[in-house]
């Protein structure tokens, strides 16, 4: 479904954020991308929808190659990639509804969007999605009136209303408390399952990643150091990704968490 | 646990001071003393003719006393006409100026516009800001003749420099991620501006627009002095005829309107936050 071929990103400062990354994600797979700060996780997912231009390499989404696309072509393909951000990235002075509907901008013309006259089907879908995440009653509130968890759920609706084939998720829980973090991760993973979406989730909370995903990729200094199921994250593997540290606590933590998960 | 060699023992018991902005002390003191010497020398070169000041005090007193008996009536027709002309000039120039400023501000924001457009728009702003209103007004009066047309054009031109520059700076300091999120949905450029940028800068745009309306009204009173129409022309005539009571009346009206605009801008800005 998504295939990265020798993807390289070198910033103008000379920092090599990605060093020839190869990665293939089949239809409907949810993948967690872990790694220390500065490992290139954000750069990697931004290179996929070209919010950051990759220096070289190829990105195939289905049978379309993204790096060679013109502006218009790129816009069309971006509609198939929903993005969820760290710190939510809602437009704060717009209403919740406008934020959700902004996910449809790639499908409607300028004047329709300017006059906020979206097709009825888009409005209906927006309400359905907001209802699915429990926020339908907040539609006319301004985005900056919402709490962190609520904002992220609006962010999820905005990504899903694009009707994407792939979700790019950048640190969805970084500014949320532990409980809300889990709720958000669970919601994202459930929605991916319901809709058969593939997803790349950048996350620095290893335990949280292990709890929800089928596959973990570990990135260090722009290179893949680990690719496998969550159970494969042994202390040795974590050391190779993050450096020397006592990992037993983190891993034990996971076991406890899983028990709690079952109890819930 | 420290990463670099730093012997903390040499610093224990020593007072700590913030490092000075200019590190070399001789340079720091040269700059400070040099500035003080220059300042004193500069004040000494300003000549004051005290006998002239004494004579002038009498005229000043007459002028200020006129405010106690402003004459709104004897030239009410002229005042009314001048005022209407000024307000028309102000509103028309503000609307046109703001309408032109918005695209230029977008072009002058480095995070929105490509480099060539950025340079052109910054150039337009620089020209507009470099030419002071009075100079532009004198030129335009020479081209279009006496009257409010020259004033209207002058104020429109001045509005562009002011509003584009400040709005562009606001666009440059906006939250990049909010705009990025809109871009990631596949929005086209115009939609991106409308959804990602506009909501972030709207309060500032409204605040600046009202502030500029206020400035334009005050400027319109000055522009009359060089023949560009408006209440300034009436004021000028009053001064020329030594009718200080009429001049006082005009100034009081200007002060009243500026204060009303000030109050209005406060109310509007509080509402659009």
Interface residues (C-beta under 8 A of the other chain):
Chain A: X49 X51 X75 X76 X77 X78 X79 X81 X82 X83 X85 X87 X89 X90 X91 X92 X93 X94 X98 X102 X103 X104 X105 X106 X107 X110 X113 X114 X155 X158 X162 X168
Chain B: X175 X177 X178 X180 X181 X182 X183 X184 X185 X186 X187 X188 X190 X191 X192 X194 X195 X196 X199 X200 X202 X203
